[in-house]
Amino acid sequence: MKNKLDKNTAIRILHSLAESGQPPKLGAYHLNQGTDAILRRLSSDYLDGILRSYEGRDGAGVCKWVVANYGNGKTQFLRCLEEQAWELNYTTAFVELSQNECPLDRPDLVYKAVARAIQAKPLSFNDVDRGRGLDVALAQLLDRMFNGLLTKSIEPDLKIQAIAWVETSLASTPVESSSFKKAVEMFLLSTIQGDSNSAKIAAAYLRGEAVSTFDFKSIGLYEKLDKSNGFLFLRSLCQLLQRTELASGTVLLFDEARRSLSLMSTRTQKIACENLLSVINRCNSEELPGTMFVYAVMPEFFTDFATAYPALQQRCGPNTRINLEELHGIQEEELLRRIGLKIVDVFTAAYGETTFAPNILENNLSITARETLRQTLVGSGIRRLFVKTWTNILMQARELGMPLLNADDLQALFAGAKSQLDSAEQVAVNAEGE
């Protein structure tokens, strides 16, 4: 599940932590602390359990809620779950909900966000960003199914086998939207045969991008993506990936990082609620086979939003929630210390064995954890503030040596880290019009 940490990956992880206090898109598992048991259970019970197809039957669908205050580990947890899913050949889509790009009251925009974000297991750090998008994921999955069909010098017979598979097995796979399936067929066939123009049109169609009527009709497509069929396309995507065995299934990771639902009008909140219920019900009725839908929210979601919609409240009971605020009885200060030790391990992998005196390192880690908890945190979560501050302490010590810190020394460090975190958050909020 967790590969050996190389120097380049370690440096990238540290850079991400120092800049934003958040894990990078790949490598979060090297920092994980406190949720290993939860992740193992999700893997054994769901990813490697009921979500998998079995003897020709579809896998189940499941919905989970991840709950924590701002900056207290939701993104870290989702990234770890994503890495775990990749190891079991699931495709994943990490989507940040926002009123501009992915409002829950617009199924077509939800589909577009998923289609832009979905990816198969990245093979390198560079592949994390380059490998996003439904068209790219489909090409990678086909390449892996047919042993380097698109990336290596191949035997002519392999190309013939792949074309035959698309025209028979994939073409006969039952999915709800025939237009969606036709677009996948056209994209894969055009890619295999080197017809770049048709592949480009089909790829844009699959991503939900603007395509002229003339262009998509030229490759045999007639149904446009709109609000009425956005979730139909999303269901068809999940159905096709598992039923063709291109992937084990799909993990949809929705992160409501900035209280998107609170920005909606009463009318659009109601529509968003109905859409959430639709996704949950479709998972429960197995119309989203092999699909795990994970929705990360702050605690106010259940007190300020779900309570207004009894049907939704009934579907987000305690057994569906993963509460990151209380992790198996670990005290928060001890949790921060353990996270800090993980960061030290990453630092060592990046820059080699340190010359920091063990007693000074231990003192500084303990006092940073303790003093973080004493901060008045408005807008910056405890764990994110700790991670950013502690990473910056290590990075500075690399250049200047590790001094023995006290509570007064930390105040300036906290102020700088907190100011940067708050500024970044305000920029994001302003972009959404809050």
Residue, then its C-alpha position, 0 to 999 in steps of 0.5 A: m500500500k505504501n511504497k518506499l519513500d524516495k528523496n524526490t517524493a519526500i522533498r515534494i511532500l515537505h514543500s506541500l506541507a510548508e506551503s499549505g499545511q496540506p499533503p500533496k496529491l501523492g504521498a499522503y500515506h507517508l504522513n498518516q497517523g491515527t486513521d490506519a485502522i479506519l482505512r484498513r477497515l474501509s479497504s477490507d470491508y468495501l474496496d476489497g470486499i462488497l464493492r468488488s464484482y463477484e461471479g458475474r454480479d455487480g459490486a455494491g455501492v456505498c456512501k460514507w461521510v468524513v467529518a472534521n472541522y476546517g484544517n483537521g485532517k479531511t483532505q489528508f484522510l481522503r488522499c490516503l483513501e485515494e492512494q489505497a483505492w489506486e493500489l486495488n485498481y480503482t479509479t478515483a475522482f477527488v473533487e472540491l465542491s464550489q459554487n463556481e465549478c461543482p455546485l450540487d444543484r447542477p448534475d451536469l457540472v458535477y459530472k464535468a468535475v468528476a470527468r475532469a478529476i478522475q484518474a487511474k493509479p499514477l505511476s509517478f509524481n508527474d503522472v498525478d496531474r498529467g493523468r487526470g481526466l476521463d479520456v486519459a484514465l480510459a487510455q491508461l486502463l486500456d494500455r494496462m489491460f493490453n500490456g503496453l498497447l499504447t505506450k510500447s512497441i507491440e505485436p500487431d496481434l495485440k492491436i487486433q485483440a484490443i479493437a476486437w475487445v472494444e467492438t465486442s466486450l465493451a460494446s455489449t456492456p450494459v450501461e444506462s446511457s448508450s451515448f456515453k458508451k458510444a463515446v467511450e467506444m469511439f475514443l478508444l477505437s480512434t486512439i488505437q487506430g491513430d485517428s487523432n481528430s475523432a479521439k479529440i472530439a470523443a475525449a472532449y465529449l466525455r469530459g463534458e466540454a463544449v463540442s459543436t453539434f456538427d463535430f459530435k454528430s460526425i462520430g455518431l453522438y447525438e445526446k448532449l450533456d445537460k442538467s437532465n442527464g448529468f447523473l445518468f452520465l455519472r452512473s454510466l461511467c461507474q457502470l462501464l468501468q466495473r462491468t468492463e473490468l477496466a477497473s475494480g470500481t470508482v471512488l468519488l471523493f467530494d470535499e466541501a472545503r468551504r461550506s458550499l451548501s451554506l452559500m446556496s439559496t433555500r431553493t438550490q439547497k433543496i435541489a442539492c439535497e435531492n441530488l445527494l439523496s439520489v446519489i445515496n439511493r442509487c448506491n444503495s440500489e446498486e445502480l452505482p456498482g463498485t462505487m464508494f461515494v465519500y463526502a467530507v464535511m464540517p460538523e455544521f453539515f449535520t446541525d445546520f443543513a441535514t436537520a432541515y431534510p429528514a430524508l437526508q438526515q436518516r441516511c447519514g446516521p452514526n454508522t455512516r460517519i467517520n469522525l476525525e475529531e476523535l481518533h481511537g482515544i488518542q489525545e490531540e497533543e499526542l496525535l500532533r507529536r506522532i504526526g510530527l515524527k512522521i514529518v521528521d521521517v520524511f525530512t530524513a528521507a529528503y535530506g539524509e540523517t540530521t545532526f539535530a540533537p535528539n533532546i532538542l528535537e524532542n523538546n521542540l516537537s513537544i512544545t510545538a504540539r502543546e503550544t499549537l493547542r493553546q492558539t486561538l484558531v479562527g479559520s486555521g485548523i489545529r492540525r494544519l497549523f501544526v503541520k505547517t509550523w513544524t515543517n517550517i521549523l525543520m526547514q529553517a533548522r536545515e539552514l541555521g541549525m536547531p535552536l532550543l525553542n520556548a513558548d515565546d519563540l513559537q508565537a512569531l512562527f505561529a503568527g506567520a504560518k496562521s497569516q499565510l493559511d488565512s490569506a490562502e483561505q480568503v483568496a479561495v473564499n473570495a473566488e467563490g463569492e462568499 
